Amino acid sequence: MCGEAARFEALGAHMQILVTGGAGFIGSALCRYLVGERDIRVLNVDKLTYAANLNSLAPIASNPNYHFLRADICDRAAMDAALAGFQPDAIIHLAAESHVDRSITGAGEFIQTNVVGTYTLLEAARGYWMQLKGSRRDAFRFLHVSTDEVYGSLGPQGLFEEETAYDPSSPYSASKAASDHLVIAWHRTYGFPGLISNCSNNYGPYQFPEKLIPLMVLNALHGHALPVYGDGSNIRDWLYVDDHARALLLILERGRLGEKYNVGGRNERSNLDVVSRICSVLDLRSPKGEPHRSLITYVEDRPGHDRRYAIDATKLERELGWRAQENFESGIEKTIDWYLANTAWWEPLRRNVYTGERLGLLKNSRVESV
């Protein structure tokens, strides 16, 4: 282990991490892991947009190691104040607009948060890092959490590797690609201690119901149509969110500065296979007479829909010793069981925030003005 990583890990239970976007799906899982399982002090900085949910943090809300600040990463003064007040040993940056369909008809918010916000946070973090002294400066790290969508679309063979050229297809993935490049540029230009992780599709408890798996689970429970884009043959690699949280801390602690690490579950499934598996589990857990598969309907495909994503996580597995603990079969059953047992978490979202309507249709979409 390199000297910087050893000094970082030596902080142990005294470690303080600022997490951006910690009220989102992946961010809340990370906060629960850091505070609840690793006894790390966390400041969760979140703007609380539509997909954020403080109820996802209820298991740690009363823990003295958990702190929350409502703030926008685009607000430089707020970021400077958060860093000066909390004095973190590291930052894990997850705050982002993340739903591809919403980016198709509203790209501006994605550019503002994902690109401008990341730039603003990087500059605030660089200023904070430069005034640190000795071992604290040596140990400081900034982990930018990104997506495999920056790589574009794969053919039937091959895997995304860390050296795969970027080829984003949607406004969302283009904005994340830009933020990745900013982090690498800040490392190369200023020596800033940045790292990047690129993950495959996450799923698990507490996921906002606009995403594929919770949308299908909740639609099926209500007897609503299960809309599958195109012919359902688009393939994604699925990663259980708690496995991702473990990977992020490991990359932060032991990853090499300036490097990228792909995080994937090695669970390739077509969208139709995912929906069919959800139906099969619900047929056992919550039978409704006819099999839930009868609710599957095929709808117009998403514009620019990438055909296949698949992550090669060899670098993370070989260099840092990470392994996914859940396969897709075990993870999807845990996920469905959680939604069945936690109506109080998702019911208000379905009623008041997102009712399951189709997003990202180009017909009659507005042209954004600058």
C-alpha positions as CSV (number, residue, x, y, z in Angstrom):
1,M,0.0,0.0,0.0
2,C,1.3,3.5,-0.9
3,G,2.2,6.0,1.8
4,E,-0.8,8.3,1.1
5,A,-3.3,5.4,1.4
6,A,-1.7,4.2,4.6
7,R,-2.0,7.6,6.1
8,F,-5.6,7.9,4.9
9,E,-6.6,4.5,6.4
10,A,-4.7,5.4,9.7
11,L,-7.4,8.0,10.3
12,G,-9.7,5.1,11.0
13,A,-12.9,5.9,12.9
14,H,-11.7,9.6,13.1
15,M,-12.1,10.0,9.4
16,Q,-14.4,12.7,8.2
17,I,-15.9,12.5,4.7
18,L,-18.0,15.1,2.9
19,V,-20.6,13.4,0.7
20,T,-22.4,15.4,-2.0
21,G,-25.8,14.1,-3.1
22,G,-26.1,11.9,0.0
23,A,-29.9,12.1,0.0
24,G,-30.1,10.4,-3.4
25,F,-30.2,6.6,-4.1
26,I,-26.5,5.8,-4.2
27,G,-25.6,8.6,-1.9
28,S,-27.9,7.5,0.9
29,A,-26.7,4.0,0.7
30,L,-23.1,5.3,1.0
31,C,-24.0,7.4,4.0
32,R,-25.7,4.5,5.7
33,Y,-22.6,2.4,5.1
34,L,-20.1,4.9,6.2
35,V,-21.9,6.0,9.3
36,G,-23.8,2.8,10.3
37,E,-21.1,0.2,9.5
38,R,-17.8,2.0,9.4
39,D,-18.2,4.6,12.2
40,I,-17.1,7.4,9.9
41,R,-18.2,11.0,10.5
42,V,-20.1,12.3,7.4
43,L,-21.4,15.6,6.3
44,N,-24.1,15.0,3.7
45,V,-24.4,18.0,1.3
46,D,-27.6,17.8,-0.8
47,K,-29.7,20.4,-2.7
48,L,-32.8,18.2,-2.1
49,T,-34.1,18.0,-5.7
50,Y,-37.2,15.9,-6.6
51,A,-35.2,12.6,-6.4
52,A,-33.7,13.3,-3.0
53,N,-35.3,11.8,0.1
54,L,-34.2,12.4,3.7
55,N,-36.4,9.4,4.7
56,S,-33.7,7.2,3.1
57,L,-31.3,8.3,5.8
58,A,-33.7,7.6,8.7
59,P,-31.5,4.6,9.9
60,I,-28.6,7.0,10.7
61,A,-30.4,10.3,11.2
62,S,-29.9,10.3,15.0
63,N,-26.3,9.0,14.8
64,P,-23.9,11.7,16.2
65,N,-21.5,11.0,13.3
66,Y,-24.1,12.0,10.7
67,H,-24.6,15.7,9.7
68,F,-26.7,17.2,7.0
69,L,-26.4,20.5,5.1
70,R,-28.9,21.6,2.5
71,A,-26.8,23.4,-0.2
72,D,-26.2,23.5,-3.9
73,I,-22.8,22.4,-5.3
74,C,-23.1,25.3,-7.7
75,D,-22.9,27.7,-4.8
76,R,-19.2,28.4,-4.3
77,A,-19.7,30.4,-1.1
78,A,-21.7,27.5,0.4
79,M,-19.1,24.9,-0.6
80,D,-16.3,27.0,0.9
81,A,-18.2,27.4,4.1
82,A,-19.0,23.7,4.3
83,L,-15.4,22.7,3.8
84,A,-14.1,25.2,6.3
85,G,-16.6,24.3,8.9
86,F,-16.5,20.5,8.6
87,Q,-12.8,20.1,7.7
88,P,-13.2,16.8,5.8
89,D,-10.4,14.3,5.2
90,A,-12.0,13.4,1.8
91,I,-14.9,14.2,-0.5
92,I,-17.0,11.7,-2.3
93,H,-18.9,13.5,-5.0
94,L,-22.2,12.0,-6.1
95,A,-24.5,15.0,-6.5
96,A,-25.8,14.9,-10.1
97,E,-28.9,14.9,-12.2
98,S,-29.0,11.3,-13.3
99,H,-32.1,10.2,-15.3
100,V,-31.5,9.8,-19.0
101,D,-35.1,10.3,-20.0
102,R,-35.3,13.7,-18.1
103,S,-32.1,14.8,-19.8
104,I,-33.6,14.4,-23.2
105,T,-36.2,17.1,-22.7
106,G,-34.4,19.1,-20.0
107,A,-30.6,19.1,-20.7
108,G,-30.0,22.4,-19.1
109,E,-30.3,21.2,-15.5
110,F,-27.8,18.4,-16.3
111,I,-25.2,20.8,-17.7
112,Q,-25.6,23.1,-14.7
113,T,-25.4,20.5,-11.9
114,N,-23.2,17.9,-13.5
115,V,-20.7,20.2,-15.3
116,V,-20.8,23.6,-13.6
117,G,-21.5,22.1,-10.2
118,T,-18.5,19.7,-10.5
119,Y,-16.3,22.6,-11.6
120,T,-17.4,24.7,-8.7
121,L,-16.9,21.9,-6.2
122,L,-13.5,21.1,-7.6
123,E,-12.3,24.7,-7.2
124,A,-13.7,24.9,-3.7
125,A,-12.0,21.6,-2.8
126,R,-8.7,22.6,-4.4
127,G,-8.7,25.8,-2.4
128,Y,-9.4,23.8,0.8
129,W,-6.8,21.2,0.0
130,M,-4.1,23.8,-0.7
131,Q,-4.3,25.2,2.8
132,L,-4.1,21.8,4.5
133,K,-0.7,21.0,6.1
134,G,1.5,17.9,6.3
135,S,-0.1,14.5,6.5
136,R,-3.6,15.8,6.2
137,R,-2.8,17.4,2.8
138,D,-1.0,14.2,1.7
139,A,-4.0,12.0,2.7
140,F,-6.8,14.2,1.3
141,R,-8.7,12.7,-1.6
142,F,-11.6,13.6,-4.0
143,L,-13.5,10.7,-5.4
144,H,-15.8,11.6,-8.3
145,V,-18.6,9.0,-8.8
146,S,-19.5,8.6,-12.5
147,T,-21.3,6.1,-14.8
148,D,-20.5,3.6,-17.5
149,E,-22.8,5.5,-19.8
150,V,-19.8,7.9,-20.7
151,Y,-18.4,5.0,-22.8
152,G,-21.4,4.9,-25.2
153,S,-22.7,1.6,-26.5
154,L,-21.1,-1.8,-26.8
155,G,-21.7,-4.4,-29.5
156,P,-22.6,-8.0,-28.7
157,Q,-19.0,-8.7,-27.5
158,G,-16.5,-6.9,-25.3
159,L,-16.5,-5.0,-22.0
160,F,-15.9,-1.4,-20.9
161,E,-12.4,-1.0,-19.5
162,E,-10.9,2.0,-17.9
163,E,-9.1,2.8,-21.2
164,T,-12.2,2.6,-23.3
165,A,-12.7,5.8,-25.3
166,Y,-15.6,8.1,-24.2
167,D,-18.6,8.1,-26.6
168,P,-21.6,9.5,-24.7
169,S,-25.0,9.3,-26.4
170,S,-27.4,11.3,-24.2
171,P,-27.3,14.7,-22.6
172,Y,-26.9,13.0,-19.3
173,S,-23.9,10.9,-20.3
174,A,-22.3,13.8,-22.1
175,S,-22.6,15.9,-18.9
176,K,-21.0,13.1,-16.8
177,A,-18.2,12.6,-19.4
178,A,-17.5,16.3,-19.1
179,S,-17.3,16.2,-15.3
180,D,-15.0,13.1,-15.5
181,H,-12.6,15.1,-17.8
182,L,-12.6,18.0,-15.4
183,V,-11.5,15.8,-12.5
184,I,-8.7,14.3,-14.5
185,A,-7.6,17.7,-15.8
186,W,-7.5,19.1,-12.2
187,H,-5.3,16.2,-11.2
188,R,-2.9,16.7,-14.1
189,T,-2.8,20.5,-14.1
190,Y,-2.8,21.2,-10.4
191,G,-1.7,17.9,-8.8
192,F,-5.2,17.8,-7.2
193,P,-5.7,14.3,-5.5
194,G,-8.7,13.2,-7.6
195,L,-10.0,9.8,-8.6
196,I,-12.9,8.6,-10.7
197,S,-15.2,5.6,-10.4
198,N,-17.5,4.5,-13.3
199,C,-20.3,2.2,-12.3
200,S,-22.9,0.1,-14.0
201,N,-26.6,0.3,-13.4
202,N,-27.4,0.3,-9.7
203,Y,-30.5,-1.1,-8.1
204,G,-31.7,-1.9,-4.5
205,P,-33.7,-0.4,-1.7
206,Y,-34.6,3.3,-1.6
207,Q,-34.3,3.9,-5.4
208,F,-36.5,6.6,-6.7
209,P,-39.4,5.0,-8.7
210,E,-38.6,6.6,-12.1
211,K,-35.8,4.0,-12.6
212,L,-36.5,0.7,-14.3
213,I,-36.6,-1.8,-11.5
214,P,-38.6,0.2,-8.9
215,L,-40.9,1.5,-11.6
216,M,-41.7,-2.1,-12.8
217,V,-42.1,-3.4,-9.2
218,L,-44.6,-0.7,-8.3
219,N,-46.5,-0.7,-11.6
220,A,-46.9,-4.5,-11.2
221,L,-48.1,-4.1,-7.7
222,H,-50.8,-1.7,-8.9
223,G,-51.7,-3.7,-11.9
224,H,-50.4,-1.1,-14.3
225,A,-48.7,-1.7,-17.6
226,L,-45.0,-2.6,-17.6
227,P,-43.6,-0.4,-20.4
228,V,-40.5,-1.9,-22.1
229,Y,-38.6,0.2,-24.6
230,G,-38.3,-1.1,-28.1
231,D,-38.1,-4.9,-28.1
232,G,-36.5,-5.1,-24.6
233,S,-33.2,-6.4,-25.9
234,N,-31.0,-3.5,-24.6
235,I,-28.5,-5.0,-22.1
236,R,-27.3,-3.5,-18.9
237,D,-24.8,-4.8,-16.2
238,W,-26.6,-4.6,-12.8
239,L,-24.8,-3.7,-9.5
240,Y,-26.5,-4.0,-6.1
241,V,-26.2,-0.6,-4.4
242,D,-24.6,-1.8,-1.2
243,D,-21.8,-3.5,-3.1
244,H,-21.2,-0.2,-4.8
245,A,-21.0,1.7,-1.5
246,R,-18.3,-0.7,-0.3
247,A,-16.4,-0.2,-3.5
248,L,-16.5,3.5,-3.2
249,L,-14.9,3.6,0.2
250,L,-12.3,1.1,-0.9
251,I,-11.4,3.2,-4.0
252,L,-11.2,6.3,-1.7
253,E,-8.9,4.5,0.7
254,R,-6.6,2.5,-1.6
255,G,-7.1,3.7,-5.2
256,R,-4.2,5.4,-7.0
257,L,-4.5,9.1,-7.5
258,G,-5.5,10.2,-11.0
259,E,-6.8,6.7,-11.8
260,K,-10.2,5.5,-12.9
261,Y,-11.9,2.4,-11.5
262,N,-14.8,0.6,-13.1
263,V,-17.4,-0.9,-10.7
264,G,-19.7,-3.6,-12.1
265,G,-21.7,-6.5,-10.8
266,R,-20.9,-8.9,-13.7
267,N,-24.7,-9.3,-14.1
268,E,-25.6,-8.6,-17.7
269,R,-29.4,-8.8,-18.3
270,S,-31.6,-7.5,-21.1
271,N,-34.3,-5.1,-20.0
272,L,-36.9,-7.7,-20.9
273,D,-35.1,-10.3,-18.8
274,V,-35.1,-7.9,-15.9
275,V,-38.8,-7.2,-16.1
276,S,-39.6,-10.9,-16.6
277,R,-37.6,-11.8,-13.5
278,I,-39.4,-9.1,-11.5
279,C,-42.7,-10.6,-12.6
280,S,-41.7,-14.1,-11.6
281,V,-40.7,-13.0,-8.1
282,L,-43.9,-11.0,-7.7
283,D,-46.0,-14.0,-8.9
284,L,-44.6,-15.8,-5.8
285,R,-44.6,-12.8,-3.3
286,S,-47.8,-11.0,-4.4
287,P,-49.9,-13.2,-6.7
288,K,-52.7,-11.3,-8.6
289,G,-54.5,-14.1,-10.5
290,E,-52.9,-13.7,-14.0
291,P,-49.1,-13.8,-14.2
292,H,-47.6,-10.4,-13.9
293,R,-45.9,-10.9,-17.3
294,S,-49.3,-10.2,-18.9
295,L,-48.8,-6.5,-18.0
296,I,-45.7,-6.2,-20.2
297,T,-46.2,-3.8,-23.1
298,Y,-43.7,-2.6,-25.7
299,V,-43.4,1.1,-26.2
300,E,-41.5,3.5,-28.5
301,D,-37.8,3.2,-27.9
302,R,-35.9,6.0,-26.1
303,P,-34.0,8.3,-28.4
304,G,-30.3,7.5,-28.6
305,H,-30.8,4.3,-26.5
306,D,-27.5,2.5,-26.2
307,R,-27.6,-1.1,-27.1
308,R,-25.4,-2.7,-24.4
309,Y,-23.3,-1.8,-21.4
310,A,-21.0,-4.2,-19.6
311,I,-18.3,-3.4,-17.1
312,D,-14.9,-5.1,-16.7
313,A,-14.2,-4.7,-13.0
314,T,-10.9,-6.6,-13.1
315,K,-8.8,-3.6,-12.1
316,L,-10.9,-3.0,-9.0
317,E,-11.0,-6.7,-8.2
318,R,-7.3,-7.3,-8.8
319,E,-5.7,-4.1,-7.3
320,L,-8.1,-3.5,-4.4
321,G,-9.6,-6.9,-3.7
322,W,-13.2,-5.9,-4.2
323,R,-15.9,-8.5,-5.0
324,A,-19.6,-8.0,-5.4
325,Q,-21.5,-9.9,-2.6
326,E,-24.8,-10.0,-4.4
327,N,-25.6,-11.6,-7.8
328,F,-28.6,-10.5,-9.7
329,E,-30.9,-13.2,-8.4
330,S,-30.2,-12.6,-4.8
331,G,-30.2,-8.8,-5.2
332,I,-33.5,-8.6,-7.1
333,E,-35.2,-10.7,-4.5
334,K,-33.9,-8.5,-1.7
335,T,-34.9,-5.4,-3.6
336,I,-38.5,-6.6,-4.2
337,D,-38.9,-7.7,-0.6
338,W,-37.8,-4.3,0.5
339,Y,-40.4,-2.5,-1.6
340,L,-43.1,-4.8,-0.5
341,A,-42.2,-4.1,3.2
342,N,-41.7,-0.3,2.8
343,T,-44.9,1.1,1.4
344,A,-44.6,4.1,3.7
345,W,-41.3,5.1,1.9
346,W,-42.5,4.9,-1.7
347,E,-46.2,5.6,-1.6
348,P,-45.9,9.3,-1.0
349,L,-43.4,9.5,-3.9
350,R,-45.8,7.8,-6.3
351,R,-48.7,9.9,-5.1
352,N,-47.0,13.4,-4.9
353,V,-43.8,13.4,-6.9
354,Y,-43.8,10.8,-9.8
355,T,-46.8,8.8,-10.7
356,G,-45.1,6.5,-13.3
357,E,-45.7,8.5,-16.5
358,R,-43.5,8.2,-19.5
359,L,-40.5,10.6,-19.6
360,G,-38.1,11.7,-22.3
361,L,-40.5,11.8,-25.3
362,L,-39.4,14.2,-27.9
363,K,-42.8,15.0,-29.3
364,N,-43.8,18.6,-28.6
365,S,-40.7,18.9,-26.4
366,R,-39.6,22.5,-25.7
367,V,-36.4,24.0,-27.0
368,E,-34.4,25.4,-24.1
369,S,-33.3,29.0,-24.2
370,V,-30.0,30.2,-22.8
